[in-house]
Amino acid sequence: MTSEYLGTDILFDQDGDLLVSPTGDLTIVSGNDCLLQDIRDRIETTPGDLYSHPDWGCRIKELLGALDTPLNRALAVRYLKLSILNDPRIKTDSIHIAVLNFENEYKEFKIRFTARNSTTPESLVWGFGLNELPLESI
């Protein structure tokens, strides 16, 4: 798949900070790496956080503190899947989500999907928990 289809963007580190090259330019990311970064950004953003795109994001963080029950696990998978389905670059029937950890204070998931016009699945392990909230939120 061409990187034009998958996009090009500014590269962020795991904390969401801009990466600057040794020459002082912003570092960019393209292709599959851009797609993975965009999916990570989408699921880390709560709907309503972006003023001009109030529906963009994922409701997964509503489950922080939720008990480990079959219903809550199913809700988590549904929230992630619905969010990823909103990306037109993803094959709709290729999304697979496994719950790796569902403690009250930390949730972790393995997310697999395939980009359209590709046969190679992409994989991402993503989690969130109380230790990631800013102190003013606690």
C-alpha positions as CSV (number, residue, x, y, z in Angstrom):
1,M,0.0,0.0,0.0
2,T,1.3,3.4,-0.8
3,S,2.2,5.8,2.0
4,E,0.1,8.5,0.2
5,Y,-3.0,6.4,1.1
6,L,-1.9,5.8,4.6
7,G,-0.9,9.4,5.2
8,T,2.0,11.5,6.5
9,D,1.9,13.4,9.8
10,I,4.2,14.9,12.4
11,L,5.8,12.2,14.6
12,F,4.9,12.1,18.3
13,D,6.6,10.0,21.0
14,Q,4.7,7.8,23.4
15,D,4.0,10.8,25.6
16,G,2.5,12.8,22.8
17,D,5.4,15.1,22.5
18,L,6.7,16.4,19.1
19,L,10.0,14.8,18.0
20,V,12.6,17.1,16.6
21,S,15.4,15.9,14.2
22,P,19.0,16.8,14.9
23,T,18.7,19.5,12.3
24,G,15.9,21.2,14.3
25,D,13.1,20.1,11.9
26,L,10.0,18.3,13.0
27,T,10.2,14.6,12.4
28,I,7.5,13.2,10.2
29,V,6.0,9.7,9.9
30,S,4.4,8.1,6.8
31,G,2.8,4.8,5.7
32,N,2.0,2.1,8.2
33,D,3.7,4.0,11.1
34,C,1.4,6.9,10.4
35,L,-1.6,4.7,10.4
36,L,-0.6,3.1,13.8
37,Q,0.0,6.6,15.3
38,D,-3.3,7.8,14.0
39,I,-5.2,4.8,15.5
40,R,-3.4,5.3,18.8
41,D,-4.3,9.1,18.7
42,R,-7.9,8.2,18.0
43,I,-8.3,5.7,20.9
44,E,-6.5,8.0,23.3
45,T,-8.8,10.9,22.5
46,T,-12.1,11.2,24.4
47,P,-15.1,12.3,22.2
48,G,-15.6,16.0,22.8
49,D,-11.9,16.8,23.4
50,L,-11.5,18.3,19.9
51,Y,-13.7,21.3,19.5
52,S,-14.1,21.1,15.7
53,H,-14.6,17.3,15.7
54,P,-16.8,16.5,18.8
55,D,-17.5,12.9,17.7
56,W,-13.8,12.0,17.0
57,G,-12.3,9.7,19.6
58,C,-13.1,6.7,21.7
59,R,-15.2,6.2,24.8
60,I,-12.9,3.5,26.3
61,K,-11.7,5.7,29.2
62,E,-15.2,5.7,30.6
63,L,-14.4,2.2,31.8
64,L,-11.5,3.3,34.0
65,G,-12.3,1.8,37.4
66,A,-14.8,-0.6,35.9
67,L,-14.9,-4.1,37.4
68,D,-13.7,-7.1,35.4
69,T,-17.0,-8.5,34.2
70,P,-18.0,-10.0,30.8
71,L,-20.2,-7.0,30.1
72,N,-17.4,-4.4,30.8
73,R,-15.0,-6.4,28.7
74,A,-17.5,-6.5,25.8
75,L,-18.1,-2.8,26.2
76,A,-14.4,-2.1,26.0
77,V,-14.0,-4.2,22.9
78,R,-17.0,-2.5,21.3
79,Y,-15.8,1.1,22.1
80,L,-12.4,0.3,20.6
81,K,-13.8,-1.4,17.5
82,L,-16.3,1.4,16.9
83,S,-13.6,4.0,17.1
84,I,-11.2,2.1,14.7
85,L,-14.1,1.5,12.3
86,N,-14.3,5.3,11.8
87,D,-11.0,5.3,10.1
88,P,-11.6,4.7,6.3
89,R,-8.1,3.2,5.8
90,I,-9.0,0.1,7.8
91,K,-10.7,-3.1,6.5
92,T,-13.9,-3.3,8.5
93,D,-13.8,-7.1,8.8
94,S,-10.2,-7.2,9.9
95,I,-10.4,-5.7,13.4
96,H,-9.5,-8.1,16.3
97,I,-9.2,-6.9,19.9
98,A,-8.0,-9.1,22.8
99,V,-8.2,-8.0,26.4
100,L,-4.8,-8.5,28.0
101,N,-5.5,-6.9,31.3
102,F,-8.7,-5.6,32.9
103,E,-7.8,-4.5,36.4
104,N,-9.8,-1.7,38.0
105,E,-7.0,0.8,37.7
106,Y,-5.4,-0.5,34.5
107,K,-6.7,-1.8,31.2
108,E,-4.6,-3.2,28.3
109,F,-5.6,-4.5,24.9
110,K,-4.0,-6.1,21.8
111,I,-5.5,-4.5,18.7
112,R,-5.0,-6.1,15.2
113,F,-6.3,-4.7,11.9
114,T,-5.4,-4.6,8.3
115,A,-5.3,-1.5,6.1
116,R,-7.4,-1.5,2.9
117,N,-5.5,-2.8,-0.1
118,S,-3.1,-4.6,2.2
119,T,-2.7,-8.2,3.2
120,T,-0.3,-7.5,6.2
121,P,-2.1,-7.1,9.5
122,E,-0.9,-4.3,11.8
123,S,-0.7,-4.9,15.6
124,L,-0.7,-2.5,18.5
125,V,-0.7,-3.1,22.3
126,W,-2.3,-0.2,24.1
127,G,-3.4,0.4,27.6
128,F,-4.5,3.1,30.0
129,G,-4.8,3.6,33.7
130,L,-4.8,5.8,36.7
131,N,-1.1,6.4,36.5
132,E,-1.6,8.2,33.2
133,L,-4.0,10.9,34.5
134,P,-2.8,14.4,35.2
135,L,-2.7,15.1,39.0
136,E,-5.4,17.8,38.6
137,S,-7.8,15.1,37.3
138,I,-7.5,12.9,40.4
